[in-house]
Amino acid sequence: MITVNDNYPKSNSEISDTQLKELALQHAQQQEIKRTGFPTEIVSLPSQGKVYSESNPLSSGTVEMKYMTAREEDILTSANLIRQGIVLEKLMQSMIVSPMQFEDLIIGDKNAIMIAARVLGYGKEYTISVECPNCGEKEKVHIDLTTLPTTNIPEDATMVSPGVFEFELPQSKRTIWFKLLTIRDDKRISKELETLKKTNKTNGIDRELTTRLKNLIVSVDGNADKQYIANFVDNELFAMDSRALRTYIRSVTPDVQFAATNFICGNCSHEEEALAFTIDTNFFWPKA
């Protein structure tokens, strides 16, 4: 019988049977890796662990991951997981050795783990095609994934508790507390948006912005009531304040920057200190 000891991560929400099973499997995998001496690497998180409670193993700011094996390639080629849109999540969970709840990760830290999974599977070299912002010519760029820049939480950010920040709206002067979204939050928002799409087909209004704000904001002037927050977002949040809040949220959100540094166009010699790029299907399915 598998028992769960006090070293397992705790969170404010109850652990489901599925999460408990995943933690037990992670623990068994960790013991097997230690027994066999299979190589692992320590991955640093952009958040540096500052957004997690002290009882959460993620507060260490690092995650231990193993190298990819043929077993993980089975995951990557699983048609069922690909159809469900969870293939990368399952891949990362399979490679993480540290006992933790995967859905506790904020999105920026998940991105860092995704990059690490690619490096530990197929190496650090990644070739992309980017468009020069000056002349529009396509240019092939070779990226070293281990050198991608990261953004950390600014020293002057006001964090009132792990992962919860304070911001005064510039126009209304109201005080907002907001949190950084975790994988669990993002999944819940996605389900909520799907429900809204079904019920609001007639007016055609996309309510993603207000829905995300309602889930981000944890209190307004000290009032944490969900209905109060929802009414504030719908009826009292000025557009100017909304934009300022979203800008500030981006500024304090730790993440990996998907950017080609020191870009020089081979056609027109245009230079960019950091040119943003998006990953494509070759990221985890490189051509043989």
Secondary structure per residue as TSV (DSSP state, phi and psi in degrees):
chain	resnum	aa	ss	phi	psi
A	1	M	-	360.0	135.3
A	2	I	-	-85.2	129.8
A	3	T	-	-113.8	152.9
A	4	V	-	-109.6	121.5
A	5	N	-	-93.7	-177.3
A	6	D	T	-72.8	-8.2
A	7	N	T	-79.1	-12.1
A	8	Y	S	-70.9	145.6
A	9	P	-	-64.9	146.5
A	10	K	-	-116.8	153.1
A	11	S	-	-142.4	175.2
A	12	N	S	-69.3	-24.9
A	13	S	S	-96.3	155.5
A	14	E	-	-68.6	147.4
A	15	I	-	-85.5	125.9
A	16	S	-	-76.7	167.0
A	17	D	H	-60.9	-38.1
A	18	T	H	-65.0	-44.1
A	19	Q	H	-65.5	-39.0
A	20	L	H	-62.8	-40.1
A	21	K	H	-64.4	-42.3
A	22	E	H	-63.4	-39.8
A	23	L	H	-64.8	-41.0
A	24	A	H	-64.5	-40.9
A	25	L	H	-65.5	-39.8
A	26	Q	H	-61.5	-42.6
A	27	H	H	-63.1	-43.3
A	28	A	H	-63.7	-40.5
A	29	Q	H	-65.0	-40.7
A	30	Q	H	-61.8	-43.3
A	31	Q	H	-65.1	-37.9
A	32	E	H	-67.7	-40.2
A	33	I	H	-64.6	-41.1
A	34	K	H	-64.7	-37.2
A	35	R	H	-67.8	-41.7
A	36	T	H	-89.1	-13.1
A	37	G	T	73.0	24.1
A	38	F	-	-63.0	135.8
A	39	P	-	-66.8	141.2
A	40	T	E	-134.3	166.6
A	41	E	E	-132.3	150.5
A	42	I	E	-96.6	122.7
A	43	V	E	-104.0	126.9
A	44	S	E	-82.6	137.5
A	45	L	-	-95.2	140.1
A	46	P	T	-56.8	-30.6
A	47	S	T	-73.7	-15.1
A	48	Q	T	59.1	18.3
A	49	G	T	80.7	-0.1
A	50	K	T	-70.2	-18.1
A	51	V	T	-93.8	3.4
A	52	Y	S	-114.7	150.1
A	53	S	-	-66.3	157.9
A	54	E	T	-61.0	-28.3
A	55	S	T	-77.5	-10.6
A	56	N	S	-90.5	127.9
A	57	P	G	-55.6	-24.5
A	58	L	G	-68.1	-14.4
A	59	S	G	-66.3	-13.7
A	60	S	G	-68.9	-20.0
A	61	G	S	84.0	5.8
A	62	T	E	-138.7	158.3
A	63	V	E	-135.6	135.3
A	64	E	E	-89.6	131.1
A	65	M	E	-131.2	147.5
A	66	K	E	-96.3	164.2
A	67	Y	-	-72.2	151.5
A	68	M	-	-70.0	140.7
A	69	T	-	-122.5	-178.6
A	70	A	H	-60.5	-28.0
A	71	R	H	-61.1	-42.1
A	72	E	H	-70.6	-30.1
A	73	E	H	-66.5	-31.4
A	74	D	H	-60.0	-40.1
A	75	I	H	-63.9	-46.5
A	76	L	H	-61.7	-28.6
A	77	T	T	-100.4	9.8
A	78	S	-	-76.1	109.3
A	79	A	H	-60.2	-36.4
A	80	N	H	-64.9	-44.7
A	81	L	H	-67.3	-36.4
A	82	I	H	-64.3	-43.6
A	83	R	H	-61.5	-37.9
A	84	Q	H	-77.1	-12.4
A	85	G	T	76.1	22.3
A	86	I	-	-120.2	13.8
A	87	V	H	-64.1	-41.4
A	88	L	H	-70.6	-35.3
A	89	E	H	-62.5	-45.5
A	90	K	H	-65.2	-36.8
A	91	L	H	-61.8	-49.6
A	92	M	H	-63.4	-41.8
A	93	Q	H	-60.7	-36.8
A	94	S	H	-68.9	-29.3
A	95	M	H	-92.3	-14.9
A	96	I	B	-77.9	128.4
A	97	V	-	-96.3	-36.0
A	98	S	S	-59.2	134.9
A	99	P	-	-72.1	114.4
A	100	M	-	-162.1	163.9
A	101	Q	-	-93.7	115.5
A	102	F	G	-56.6	-38.5
A	103	E	G	-74.5	-5.9
A	104	D	G	-74.2	-20.1
A	105	L	S	-63.0	136.4
A	106	I	B	-74.7	161.5
A	107	I	H	-61.0	-40.2
A	108	G	H	-62.6	-40.3
A	109	D	H	-69.5	-34.9
A	110	K	H	-61.4	-40.4
A	111	N	H	-61.5	-39.0
A	112	A	H	-64.9	-38.9
A	113	I	H	-68.9	-35.6
A	114	M	H	-63.6	-43.3
A	115	I	H	-61.8	-44.3
A	116	A	H	-62.2	-39.1
A	117	A	H	-61.5	-40.5
A	118	R	H	-64.9	-43.4
A	119	V	H	-64.5	-43.2
A	120	L	H	-74.4	-10.7
A	121	G	H	-101.8	-51.1
A	122	Y	H	-127.2	11.3
A	123	G	-	95.8	173.1
A	124	K	S	-87.7	-14.7
A	125	E	E	-81.5	130.9
A	126	Y	E	-142.3	121.2
A	127	T	E	-101.7	129.6
A	128	I	E	-128.9	164.2
A	129	S	E	-114.2	119.2
A	130	V	E	-118.4	156.5
A	131	E	E	-101.2	127.3
A	132	C	-	-63.7	125.0
A	133	P	T	-68.2	-11.9
A	134	N	T	-94.8	-49.9
A	135	C	T	-110.7	-11.5
A	136	G	-	83.4	0.6
A	137	E	-	-72.1	143.9
A	138	K	E	-80.4	136.5
A	139	E	E	-133.4	132.0
A	140	K	E	-82.6	130.9
A	141	V	E	-126.9	135.1
A	142	H	E	-98.5	119.3
A	143	I	E	-103.4	134.8
A	144	D	E	-94.8	105.7
A	145	L	G	-63.2	-21.5
A	146	T	G	-77.7	-9.1
A	147	T	G	-108.5	7.2
A	148	L	-	-59.9	131.2
A	149	P	-	-69.7	153.1
A	150	T	E	-123.3	152.6
A	151	T	E	-107.0	135.0
A	152	N	-	-110.6	173.4
A	153	I	-	-69.6	124.6
A	154	P	-	-60.8	146.6
A	155	E	T	-61.5	-31.1
A	156	D	T	-89.5	3.5
A	157	A	-	-69.8	140.0
A	158	T	-	-93.8	103.0
A	159	M	E	-105.0	114.0
A	160	V	E	-84.0	-21.2
A	161	S	E	-161.3	167.1
A	162	P	T	-53.4	116.4
A	163	G	T	82.3	1.2
A	164	V	E	-117.9	125.9
A	165	F	E	-117.5	157.3
A	166	E	E	-111.0	140.8
A	167	F	E	-148.5	133.4
A	168	E	E	-95.5	123.4
A	169	L	-	-66.9	130.5
A	170	P	T	-65.0	-31.6
A	171	Q	T	-90.9	-51.9
A	172	S	T	-85.7	-15.1
A	173	K	-	64.3	20.6
A	174	R	-	-85.3	149.5
A	175	T	E	-97.3	123.5
A	176	I	E	-111.3	133.7
A	177	W	E	-108.0	131.0
A	178	F	E	-135.9	159.0
A	179	K	E	-117.2	159.7
A	180	L	-	-84.6	136.2
A	181	L	-	-73.6	139.0
A	182	T	B	-97.1	173.8
A	183	I	H	-58.8	-40.1
A	184	R	H	-61.4	-44.7
A	185	D	H	-61.8	-44.2
A	186	D	H	-62.9	-38.8
A	187	K	H	-66.0	-41.3
A	188	R	H	-64.8	-40.4
A	189	I	H	-64.7	-41.3
A	190	S	H	-59.8	-42.4
A	191	K	H	-65.7	-40.2
A	192	E	H	-63.8	-40.9
A	193	L	H	-66.9	-36.8
A	194	E	H	-63.4	-40.8
A	195	T	H	-64.4	-42.4
A	196	L	H	-63.4	-37.5
A	197	K	H	-62.7	-38.0
A	198	K	H	-70.9	-35.8
A	199	T	H	-87.4	-18.3
A	200	N	T	-114.7	34.2
A	201	K	T	-65.9	-27.9
A	202	T	T	-71.1	-43.1
A	203	N	T	-88.3	-17.8
A	204	G	-	68.9	15.5
A	205	I	-	-83.9	128.9
A	206	D	-	-86.6	116.3
A	207	R	-	-103.7	25.1
A	208	E	H	-63.6	-42.7
A	209	L	H	-58.9	-53.2
A	210	T	H	-68.5	-33.5
A	211	T	H	-64.6	-42.7
A	212	R	H	-66.8	-39.6
A	213	L	H	-63.7	-39.9
A	214	K	H	-63.1	-30.1
A	215	N	H	-86.9	-25.0
A	216	L	H	-76.5	-44.4
A	217	I	E	-74.8	128.9
A	218	V	E	-106.0	-17.5
A	219	S	E	-162.9	151.9
A	220	V	E	-125.1	116.3
A	221	D	T	52.0	37.4
A	222	G	T	86.6	-4.3
A	223	N	B	-94.7	116.1
A	224	A	-	-101.7	9.1
A	225	D	-	-66.1	129.7
A	226	K	H	-62.1	-41.4
A	227	Q	H	-66.7	-37.5
A	228	Y	H	-63.7	-43.6
A	229	I	H	-64.4	-43.1
A	230	A	H	-61.9	-42.6
A	231	N	H	-66.0	-39.1
A	232	F	H	-60.6	-47.2
A	233	V	H	-63.5	-42.7
A	234	D	H	-74.1	-35.3
A	235	N	H	-123.3	-13.8
A	236	E	T	-124.8	-10.9
A	237	L	-	-85.5	109.2
A	238	F	-	-62.8	147.8
A	239	A	H	-59.2	-38.9
A	240	M	H	-62.7	-42.7
A	241	D	H	-69.0	-37.1
A	242	S	H	-61.1	-44.8
A	243	R	H	-65.5	-42.6
A	244	A	H	-63.0	-39.9
A	245	L	H	-64.6	-44.9
A	246	R	H	-65.2	-37.4
A	247	T	H	-64.0	-42.6
A	248	Y	H	-67.0	-40.2
A	249	I	H	-58.4	-43.9
A	250	R	H	-62.5	-36.4
A	251	S	H	-70.2	-25.1
A	252	V	H	-103.7	-1.8
A	253	T	-	-83.6	116.3
A	254	P	-	-73.3	140.2
A	255	D	E	-166.4	171.7
A	256	V	E	-91.3	137.2
A	257	Q	-	-93.6	115.0
A	258	F	-	-82.3	86.3
A	259	A	E	-143.9	136.4
A	260	A	E	-84.7	114.2
A	261	T	E	-84.0	150.2
A	262	N	E	53.0	48.6
A	263	F	E	-74.6	132.8
A	264	I	E	-130.1	119.7
A	265	C	-	-70.2	129.8
A	266	G	T	-73.3	-14.9
A	267	N	T	-92.5	-48.6
A	268	C	T	-117.5	0.7
A	269	S	-	66.9	15.9
A	270	H	-	-64.1	139.5
A	271	E	E	-115.3	141.0
A	272	E	E	-133.5	130.8
A	273	E	E	-64.6	-38.6
A	274	A	E	-149.9	112.9
A	275	L	E	-106.8	117.3
A	276	A	E	-65.1	145.1
A	277	F	-	-140.4	163.0
A	278	T	-	-116.0	147.9
A	279	I	-	-79.1	150.3
A	280	D	-	-119.0	-169.6
A	281	T	T	-66.6	-17.4
A	282	N	T	-78.6	-5.0
A	283	F	T	-63.5	-50.4
A	284	F	T	-108.1	-4.8
A	285	W	S	-125.9	61.1
A	286	P	-	-64.1	149.3
A	287	K	-	-65.8	135.1
A	288	A	-	-65.9	360.0
